[in-house]
Amino acid sequence: MQIISIISTLIICILILMNYQDTAGITILSSKIAELLRLTPHTITLNMALYTLIIFILGEVAAITFFGPLYQSLKTKYNAYKRELEKGSITNSSSESKIQVLENKITVLEKALEDALKNK
């Protein structure tokens, strides 16, 4: 996933360098709509490199805004799941040790019973 971020950033840098001399015009208010509203038409002329950089930054901000809460939610759920797995492994290891102790006691009792039966 990080490789996609790095590649997209490099592509944006290349586009910015390639389009440094070009300009782009953005129409804020077209002449027909301005005529209907009795206003003057407005356009903005930007350097294409600056335009590309603004679009890239707005895209990054939008992605962080939309996916940030989702990331935090998934991270919280992941940590809770990890704690549950740790609790389960601790419970399993303590159960296994209890079983081992009981098996040892059974072995000792069997040996004692055999010795008692031999002495009679």
TISE-334512 format. One line per field, with one value per residue: residue number from 1; x, z, y of N, C-alpha, C, O, CB in turn; chain. Coordinates in steps of 0.001 Angstrom, whole numbers, plus 500000, padded with zeros to 6 digits. Atoms other than C-alpha are relative to their C-alpha. Glycine has a CB too. Layout:
% residues N
i (NUM,...)
npx (X,...)
npz (Z,...)
npy (Y,...)
capx (X,...)
capz (Z,...)
capy (Y,...)
cpx (X,...)
cpz (Z,...)
cpy (Y,...)
opx (X,...)
opz (Z,...)
opy (Y,...)
cbpx (X,...)
cbpz (Z,...)
cbpy (Y,...)
ch (A,...)
***
This chain:
% residues 120
i (1,2,3,4,5,6,7,8,9,10,11,12,13,14,15,16,17,18,19,20,21,22,23,24,25,26,27,28,29,30,31,32,33,34,35,36,37,38,39,40,41,42,43,44,45,46,47,48,49,50,51,52,53,54,55,56,57,58,59,60,61,62,63,64,65,66,67,68,69,70,71,72,73,74,75,76,77,78,79,80,81,82,83,84,85,86,87,88,89,90,91,92,93,94,95,96,97,98,99,100,101,102,103,104,105,106,107,108,109,110,111,112,113,114,115,116,117,118,119,120)
npx (500826,499114,499357,500942,499883,498716,500064,500905,499313,498985,500698,500429,498798,499633,500981,499750,498812,500285,500975,499629,500134,501369,500990,501364,501017,501152,501123,500786,501339,499980,500560,501468,500591,499730,500938,501308,499956,499514,498682,498906,499452,498722,499136,498704,498953,498973,498925,500462,499311,500688,501321,499810,499640,501202,500890,499383,500126,501419,500284,499419,500799,501283,499768,499766,501261,500977,499534,499392,500840,500067,498717,499973,500956,499405,498846,500549,500518,498851,499356,500889,499909,498682,500081,500792,499141,499022,500713,500259,498762,499643,500941,499625,498744,500263,500752,499043,499161,500849,500128,498706,499901,500907,499411,498891,500596,500539,498852,499493,500982,499923,498760,500210,500934,499264,499083,500814,500494,498860,499620,500986)
npz (500000,499958,501300,500846,499584,500481,501460,500368,499683,501035,501230,499832,500125,501420,500671,499624,500723,501439,500299,499269,500838,500518,499124,500103,499621,499297,500081,498773,500397,501463,500523,500126,498658,499522,500680,499373,498644,500133,499366,500956,499995,499283,500293,499321,500790,499104,500540,500013,498922,498771,500084,499713,498584,499203,500134,499256,498559,499665,500010,498784,498850,500067,499619,498544,499344,500139,499541,498670,498975,500270,499572,498538,499564,500264,499115,498677,500054,500112,498684,499130,500432,499583,498550,499809,500344,498925,498861,500344,499934,498582,499440,500513,499384,498601,500028,500326,498824,499036,500487,499779,498558,499709,500546,499107,498770,500321,500134,498643,499316,500593,499496,498574,499947,500391,498888,498880,500347,499962,498597,499341)
npy (498813,498835,499856,499258,498591,499475,499888,498898,498747,499787,499624,498608,499152,499955,499148,498607,499539,499938,498942,498792,498812,499880,499371,500530,499032,500549,499068,499950,499556,499909,498750,500107,499924,498644,499109,500193,499449,498619,499907,500144,501363,500137,501148,499993,500638,500548,500809,501391,500719,499619,500622,501432,500121,499717,501156,501100,499738,500156,501430,500582,499552,500699,501401,500044,499655,501080,501304,499901,500650,501437,500554,500022,501018,501314,500157,500306,501369,500896,500088,500771,501392,500483,500245,501217,501137,500153,500592,501395,500775,500124,500972,501316,500447,500342,501260,501057,500266,500701,501373,500659,500263,501109,501218,500373,500531,501324,500900,500258,500838,501329,500617,500299,501128,501213,500342,500485,501329,500907,500233,500863)
capx (500000,502863,504420,501258,501550,505192,504552,501583,503636,506456,503983,502561,506093,506827,503567,504381,507836,506503,503747,505676,505469,501807,498812,495221,492142,489364,485988,484315,481341,480625,479600,476057,475325,476966,474733,471627,472721,473961,477467,480850,482278,485217,488048,491252,494431,496825,500149,499449,502039,500320,496925,498179,499691,496460,494396,496875,496820,493011,492850,495174,493165,489924,491358,492585,489244,487182,489380,490932,487953,487699,491401,491076,488030,489774,492897,490813,489051,492377,493890,490818,491013,494721,494020,491354,493823,496415,493846,492933,496539,497135,494016,495095,498608,497258,494792,497601,499735,496799,496308,500027,499908,496880,498575,501646,499451,497695,501060,502245,498991,499201,502773,501770,498863,501118,503647,500877,499508,502987,503577,500411)
capz (500000,500746,497375,495692,497719,496783,493094,492967,494681,492177,489281,490673,490991,487376,486224,488142,486574,483061,483295,485052,482091,481157,482519,483175,483311,485767,485129,488375,486775,483069,480825,480248,483932,484753,482163,483742,487236,485971,487288,485642,484576,486660,485641,487412,485512,487384,486627,485683,488177,490960,489795,489874,493319,494685,493325,494811,498248,498222,497330,500192,502664,501460,501823,505357,506275,504944,505901,509146,511354,509638,510271,513953,514342,512726,514818,518030,516981,516064,519462,521260,519204,519969,523711,523465,521739,524440,527157,525347,525060,528756,529674,527435,528886,532462,531585,530035,533152,535357,533184,533445,537251,537391,535128,537384,540453,538746,537881,541497,542822,540373,541450,545139,544497,542715,545581,548155,546281,546014,549771,550720)
capy (500000,502364,501646,502961,506186,506608,505939,508340,511050,510566,510754,514009,515441,514505,516111,519266,519484,518776,521399,524140,526531,525871,527735,526672,528834,528101,529721,530737,532493,531969,534839,533505,533024,536353,538047,536496,537572,540961,540341,540348,536968,535693,533428,532476,531705,529440,527895,524252,523003,524935,523653,520034,520534,522041,519129,516620,518264,518484,514789,513883,515972,514386,510872,511594,513164,510273,507328,508632,507679,504293,503664,504583,502328,499378,499975,499947,496728,495130,495973,494577,491383,491068,491389,488671,486367,487036,486255,483045,481954,482681,480686,477807,477726,477767,474980,472954,473375,472290,469201,468404,468699,466380,463841,463898,463340,460422,458889,459232,457720,454799,454137,454308,451925,449430,449601,449113,446097,444536,444902,442980)
cpx (500875,500674,499092,500068,501273,499963,499091,500631,501073,499358,499535,501194,500426,499027,500216,501197,499742,499116,500322,499756,498564,499094,498632,499041,498817,498906,499187,498540,500017,499290,498472,499315,500209,499034,498600,499940,500451,501274,501063,500544,501377,500709,501303,500992,501115,501089,499568,500663,499319,498612,500087,500313,498787,499041,500550,499817,498543,499587,500529,499188,498651,500152,500212,498707,499008,500458,500678,499158,499881,501274,500070,499074,500576,501194,499539,499481,501134,500685,499148,500069,501329,500028,499217,500822,501049,499360,499751,501246,500456,499106,500358,501275,499784,499204,500930,500877,499200,499831,501292,500176,499115,500542,501152,499463,499437,501126,500551,499037,499995,501226,499840,499065,500682,500937,499213,499492,501138,500378,498989,500339)
cpz (500000,498656,499039,500329,499454,498495,499582,500304,498957,498673,500069,499857,498547,499227,500308,499242,498503,499646,500691,499190,499521,501012,499752,500466,500640,499970,501279,499662,498491,499532,499886,501358,500583,499358,500612,501389,500029,500809,498921,500064,500672,499561,500770,499108,500955,499196,500116,501102,501336,500062,500350,501470,500901,499958,500798,501505,500441,500023,501244,501239,500028,500431,501506,500746,499954,500649,501361,501092,499800,500466,501522,500550,499804,500903,501410,500044,499939,501355,500983,499652,500439,501498,500299,499673,501075,501235,499760,500091,501438,500662,499553,500659,501466,500079,499697,501190,501076,499603,500259,501477,500380,499462,500877,501297,499769,499889,501366,500754,499440,500510,501470,500142,499634,501138,501188,499729,500032,501447,500729,499758)
cpy (501257,500222,500768,501494,500624,500201,501152,501353,500309,500416,501450,500941,500123,500883,501471,500549,500146,501185,501318,501269,500235,500692,499360,501071,499300,501062,499899,500330,500218,501276,499945,500120,501396,501000,499875,500634,501456,500237,499900,498574,499969,498729,500169,499273,499586,499311,498541,499178,500292,499362,498509,499785,500245,498815,498814,500182,499866,498532,499301,500375,499282,498538,499870,500276,498844,498699,500031,499360,498491,499307,499894,498921,498601,499730,499637,498562,498983,499827,499205,498518,499385,499704,498727,498759,499750,499375,498522,499154,499828,498962,498594,499490,499638,498703,498835,499675,499279,498534,499228,499658,498828,498672,499511,499397,498602,498985,499628,499094,498573,499246,499596,498808,498686,499555,499434,498601,498968,499657,499116,498618)
opx (500538,500972,499575,500023,501259,500415,499431,500448,501226,499889,499653,501081,500805,499443,500068,501156,500249,499253,499427,499412,498236,499376,498372,499296,498320,499111,498632,497611,500695,498554,497799,498310,499320,498593,497897,498921,500521,501416,500767,500658,502156,500118,501739,500710,501718,500866,499057,500035,499118,498176,499270,499789,498603,498499,499787,499450,498268,498782,499859,498930,498176,499313,499668,498425,498339,499659,500964,499677,499851,501218,500503,499422,500496,501407,500147,499735,501056,501040,499684,500091,501382,500625,499593,500737,501343,499958,499922,501190,501000,499587,500323,501367,500398,499427,500808,501178,499742,499876,501250,500668,499534,500437,501296,500013,499586,500995,500860,499480,499863,501158,500279,499279,500450,501036,499668,499427,500893,500818,499351,499638)
opz (499364,498284,498199,499431,498958,497992,498669,499541,498549,497969,499091,499217,498099,498378,499434,498742,497874,498562,500913,499759,499094,502210,498691,501446,500118,500413,501581,500175,497997,500285,500100,501498,501241,500016,500773,501776,501096,501514,497764,501154,500565,499490,501059,498627,501640,498080,501160,501661,502149,501117,501121,502088,501893,500991,501458,502207,501502,500863,501825,502099,501093,501168,502135,501756,500945,501282,501917,501862,500773,501055,502054,501513,500697,501322,502060,501007,500564,501736,501786,500547,500851,501929,501185,500373,501402,501871,500660,500564,501794,501450,500353,501005,501961,500990,500299,501432,501763,500456,500654,501806,501145,500136,501104,501799,500612,500370,501610,501445,500208,500833,501876,501000,500274,501439,501848,500642,500374,501724,501771,500223)
opy (502255,501357,501527,502335,501751,501229,501904,502302,501461,501275,502188,501986,501206,501671,502324,501673,501074,501753,502132,502305,501342,500734,498794,501770,498302,502192,498842,499706,501119,501914,500953,500818,501936,501942,500872,501206,502066,501236,499600,498012,500916,497652,501284,498176,500412,498843,498135,498279,499390,498903,498005,498858,499540,498421,498107,499239,499304,498130,498448,499532,498888,498018,498962,499632,498554,498008,498971,498553,497737,498227,498872,498238,497759,498592,498787,497839,497925,498712,498442,497673,498226,498718,497960,497750,498600,498508,497701,498019,498783,498148,497659,498312,498693,497906,497768,498506,498414,497647,498063,498579,497960,497648,498310,498416,497717,497860,498462,498177,497620,498060,498520,497951,497661,498365,498500,497778,497811,498542,498570,497720)
cbpx (499057,501057,500355,498549,499977,501155,499502,498659,500629,500837,498801,499319,501161,500024,498598,500230,501155,499336,498618,501453,500918,499432,499942,499824,499547,500363,499110,500588,499569,499332,500609,499612,500618,501462,499956,499677,500922,498917,500196,501128,500101,499776,500273,499916,500538,499379,501357,500278,501502,499889,499403,501130,501127,499291,499827,501493,500536,499133,500593,501454,499785,499422,501217,501085,499388,499712,500941,500240,498612,499773,501157,499605,498675,500426,500847,498868,499076,501001,500267,498549,499845,501084,499346,498736,500683,500621,498664,499424,501098,499875,498561,500181,501081,499240,498867,500865,500582,498625,499656,501163,499608,498621,500489,500889,498893,499189,501100,500206,498603,500037,501201,499421,498819,500818,500816,498823,499337,501201,500138,498605)
cbpz (501210,501095,499416,500190,501535,500380,499381,500747,501403,499804,499752,501377,500840,499396,500399,501515,500229,499539,500403,500406,498806,499648,499760,500837,498789,501479,498753,500989,500765,499369,498634,499339,500936,499698,498488,500095,500861,500446,501079,500286,498555,501534,498461,501420,498874,501007,500748,498638,500058,500101,498583,499130,500351,499488,498507,499661,500347,499002,498765,500170,499952,498575,499246,500420,499350,498540,499002,500343,499996,498500,499476,500563,499233,498541,500026,500360,498790,498961,500558,499883,498471,499647,500714,499130,498654,500357,500248,498615,499178,500728,499585,498487,499877,500714,498953,498813,500563,500107,498492,499516,500817,499404,498567,500313,500514,498691,499145,500776,499878,498474,499841,500750,499065,498692,500448,500262,498607,499267,500736,499541)
cbpy (499994,499831,498618,499466,500118,499053,498684,499870,499929,498722,499068,500201,499427,498577,499597,500122,499037,498712,499552,499929,499885,498613,501546,498691,500810,499584,499708,501048,501315,498752,500312,498664,498925,500398,499685,498511,499170,500984,498885,501034,499454,499986,499868,499331,500957,499010,500266,499362,500398,501531,500188,499414,500988,501277,499614,499896,501413,500767,499363,500462,501535,500076,499430,501023,501234,499758,499431,501442,500616,499740,500863,501368,500141,499896,501293,500990,499827,500536,501403,500509,499899,501029,501198,500040,500239,501356,500728,499901,500673,501368,500336,500054,501092,501143,500063,500407,501314,500685,499984,500901,501249,500280,500240,501233,500939,500042,500646,501328,500619,500099,500977,501234,500249,500252,501257,500941,500025,500622,501334,500265)
ch (A,A,A,A,A,A,A,A,A,A,A,A,A,A,A,A,A,A,A,A,A,A,A,A,A,A,A,A,A,A,A,A,A,A,A,A,A,A,A,A,A,A,A,A,A,A,A,A,A,A,A,A,A,A,A,A,A,A,A,A,A,A,A,A,A,A,A,A,A,A,A,A,A,A,A,A,A,A,A,A,A,A,A,A,A,A,A,A,A,A,A,A,A,A,A,A,A,A,A,A,A,A,A,A,A,A,A,A,A,A,A,A,A,A,A,A,A,A,A,A)
***
